[in-house]
Amino acid sequence: MAFKRHSSFTPAPNEDSKLWRYMSLPKFLSLIQQNSLFMGNLERMAHDDKFEGILPSANFVHRKWMSVNDVPLPILNKLKMNVIYYETGNLQACLENYKEVQELRIKQAFAHRRSYFVNCWHLNEYESLAMWDIYSKKDEGIAIVSSESNFIDAFSSIHNNIFGGIIDYADYESPDFTIDVDNGFNSIMCKRASYDYEREYRLVFWDKEVTHKYIPMQTVEFDSNGKRNISHGRASIGRCEEDIENTEPKLSFNVKCDLSRLINEIYVSPSAPSWFFDIVDNLVKKYEVNVSVKQSILSKDTLR
């Protein structure tokens, strides 16, 4: 449970690499009052970037293949490994099956966005003036600094799996860039190259309650004496894509954690006035977050 490794998530260069989260005062106040990280729903985030979590153009190229003569050799060789080919020798049937699977994956990528909740960080050993400008009010911004080792420690007692990794940036119009659809996480850990300035490290929670429904189930077992024992549980059944898309996406998922173990450093923005620094410092002390507050020195005067 808690912070988990996964093959679809590229880890930070090392567990102590700095991860920055820039925010406004209201968001910081929410963080320390609730002792929770806010994880936004990916479907709602797609209102700002409609390509969030979906597949690139090359993953749609199968729609142009009318016959096996249109199929590139690597895919053709893959079709010949299909069980349908072994049973029938019919490559066209294999192609139709392949196209059906690709269409299903496209539908799943769109529908399953409702089940993912993300929290975004900036991977950098140093402060970023651009991040101050974009993600906080320049004179009233706050940044917290964490790391994967902090995530491991701070999430150790929660009951949900939280995954984390570096976003892969690519040209979504390139004919050479495809996303492996064998795992649903792959599409949510890629973004268009125009966002590479973000250097995003993404925390992800997958809410299976969105993609699956659960039914009561009982299991009957007999011990060595022939006594019958009945245990009760539940079995999961995947929801169809239409069913998922007809549900209203949840706003967020909040991860309870110990902020003193999550946060290494707290900064106020370079141009923040002294009174704003005092407000942040007093809030940190009031809510007993055992981390010192620092003023960013990015805007300090030059030496003469």
Rosetta blueprint (number, residue, H / E / L):
1 M L
2 A E
3 F E
4 K E
5 R L
6 H L
7 S L
8 S L
9 F L
10 T E
11 P L
12 A L
13 P L
14 N L
15 E L
16 D L
17 S L
18 K L
19 L E
20 W E
21 R E
22 Y E
23 M E
24 S E
25 L H
26 P H
27 K H
28 F H
29 L H
30 S H
31 L H
32 I H
33 Q H
34 Q H
35 N L
36 S E
37 L E
38 F E
39 M E
40 G E
41 N E
42 L H
43 E H
44 R H
45 M H
46 A L
47 H L
48 D L
49 D L
50 K L
51 F L
52 E L
53 G L
54 I L
55 L L
56 P L
57 S H
58 A H
59 N H
60 F H
61 V H
62 H H
63 R H
64 K H
65 W L
66 M L
67 S L
68 V H
69 N H
70 D H
71 V L
72 P L
73 L H
74 P H
75 I H
76 L H
77 N H
78 K H
79 L H
80 K L
81 M L
82 N L
83 V H
84 I H
85 Y H
86 Y H
87 E H
88 T H
89 G L
90 N L
91 L H
92 Q H
93 A H
94 C H
95 L H
96 E H
97 N H
98 Y H
99 K H
100 E H
101 V H
102 Q H
103 E H
104 L H
105 R H
106 I H
107 K H
108 Q H
109 A H
110 F H
111 A H
112 H H
113 R H
114 R H
115 S H
116 Y E
117 F E
118 V E
119 N E
120 C E
121 W E
122 H E
123 L E
124 N L
125 E L
126 Y L
127 E L
128 S L
129 L H
130 A H
131 M H
132 W H
133 D H
134 I H
135 Y H
136 S L
137 K L
138 K L
139 D L
140 E L
141 G E
142 I E
143 A E
144 I E
145 V E
146 S E
147 S L
148 E H
149 S H
150 N H
151 F H
152 I H
153 D H
154 A H
155 F L
156 S L
157 S L
158 I L
159 H L
160 N L
161 N E
162 I E
163 F E
164 G E
165 G E
166 I E
167 I L
168 D E
169 Y E
170 A E
171 D L
172 Y L
173 E L
174 S L
175 P L
176 D L
177 F L
178 T L
179 I L
180 D L
181 V L
182 D L
183 N L
184 G L
185 F H
186 N H
187 S H
188 I H
189 M L
190 C E
191 K E
192 R E
193 A H
194 S H
195 Y H
196 D H
197 Y H
198 E H
199 R L
200 E E
201 Y E
202 R E
203 L E
204 V E
205 F E
206 W E
207 D L
208 K H
209 E H
210 V H
211 T H
212 H E
213 K E
214 Y E
215 I E
216 P E
217 M E
218 Q E
219 T E
220 V E
221 E E
222 F E
223 D L
224 S L
225 N L
226 G L
227 K L
228 R E
229 N E
230 I E
231 S E
232 H E
233 G E
234 R E
235 A E
236 S E
237 I E
238 G E
239 R L
240 C L
241 E H
242 E H
243 D H
244 I H
245 E H
246 N L
247 T L
248 E L
249 P L
250 K L
251 L L
252 S E
253 F E
254 N E
255 V E
256 K E
257 C L
258 D L
259 L H
260 S H
261 R H
262 L H
263 I L
264 N L
265 E E
266 I E
267 Y E
268 V E
269 S L
270 P L
271 S L
272 A L
273 P L
274 S H
275 W H
276 F H
277 F H
278 D H
279 I H
280 V H
281 D H
282 N H
283 L H
284 V H
285 K H
286 K H
287 Y L
288 E L
289 V L
290 N L
291 V L
292 S L
293 V E
294 K E
295 Q E
296 S L
297 I L
298 L L
299 S L
300 K L
301 D L
302 T L
303 L L
304 R L
